Amino acid sequence: MAMDDVFDKLRKLQDILSKKIELERAIEESPKILIDQEEVSTRYKKNFIEKNLEYEKTRATVGEFRNLLFEAETTRERAERNIGSTETFNMREYEILDKERRDAAEKEQQYRKDVQREERILSDLNEDIKRLTNLIEMQESELAERRKHIDEDVSAKKSSLAELEAREKEISSGLDEELLFKFDRIIRHKRGKGIVALKGGVCTGCHMILPAQFANRVHEGEEIVFCPYCSRILFYEESEHEIEEEAYFDGDTAGSLADLEGLEEEEEEEEEEEEKITIDFDE
C-alpha cells in the first residue's frame, strides 16, 4: 500500500477513533451523573430510618409515662378515698395517707408533663417522617425518570459506537495491526490527535522543532515516522514560508542568468563612455 494511502486512512481513522473514544467515555460517565442525586436519596432514606427508630422509641417512652401517670392517679385517688371513708383515725394515720396523696399528686403532675412533652416530640417526629417520605418518593420518581433518559441516551450512543466500529474496521483493512494498536493508544493519550502535519520542520502536534534527519524522513514520505517528542505520526505539509521562498526564487519573477549578464554589459559600456568623456575633456 502506498504511503499516501496509509496517511489518508490514518487521517480518516483519527476522526473515527476520536468520536469513538468520546462516545466510550460518555457511556462510561453516564451512570455517574446520578451519583449525587442517589447520595441525596440515600441520606433521606437513612434519616427516615433513624427518625422511625426515634419515633418508636419515643412512642414507647410515652407508653411508659402513661402507665406511671395511671399508677400515680390510682394511688392519689385511693389515698383520697381512704381519707374520706375513714371516720376515726389518729393523726399519724392521717399524715401517712395525706403524704401518700400529695406524693401521688406531684408524680401525677410530673408524669402528665412528661407525657405531653414526649407527645410533642412524637408529633414532630411524625411530621418529619411524612416530609421525608414525600422527599424520598419525589427523589425516587426523579431518579427513575433520569435513569430512563440516561438509558435511552446510552442506547443511542452504543448504536452510534457500533456504526463507528464498523467504519473503523472497513478503513483499517490492509493496515498493520501493530501500527493500528499504537495509533489507537496515541489518540487516547493525545486528545484525539494521532497524526499531525510537519510544517517548516515543526511538529504541529507539540510545536517542537524536529531534528533535520527526522524532517527529511518525513518529507520523503517513504515510512511511518513518529515525533520524537509527542510520539504522534507525522506527515509532510508544505508551510507558507516554504511556498513564499519557492515563489521568490521562481524564474518568471526573479529573472535569469542571461538577464544578469545583460545588465553587467550595460554597466560596463556606461563606464567606458564616462571614461572617454573624461579623457576628451582633459585634452
Buried (B, 14 or more C-beta within 10 A) or exposed (E): EEEEEBBEBBBBBBEBBBBBBBBBEBBEEBEEBBEEBBEBBEEBBEBBEEBBEBBEEBBEBBEBBBEBBEBBBEBBEBBBEBBEEEEEEEEEEEEEBBEBBEBBBEBBEBBBEBBEBBBEBBEEBBEBBEBBEEBBEEBEEBBEEBBEEBEEBBEEBEEBBEEBEEBBEEBBEEBEEEBBEBBBEBBBEBEBBBBBBBBEBBBBBBEEEBEEEBBEBBBEBEEBBBBEBBBBBBBBEEBEEEEEEEEEEEEEEEEEEEEEEEEEEEEEEEEEEEEEEEEEEEE
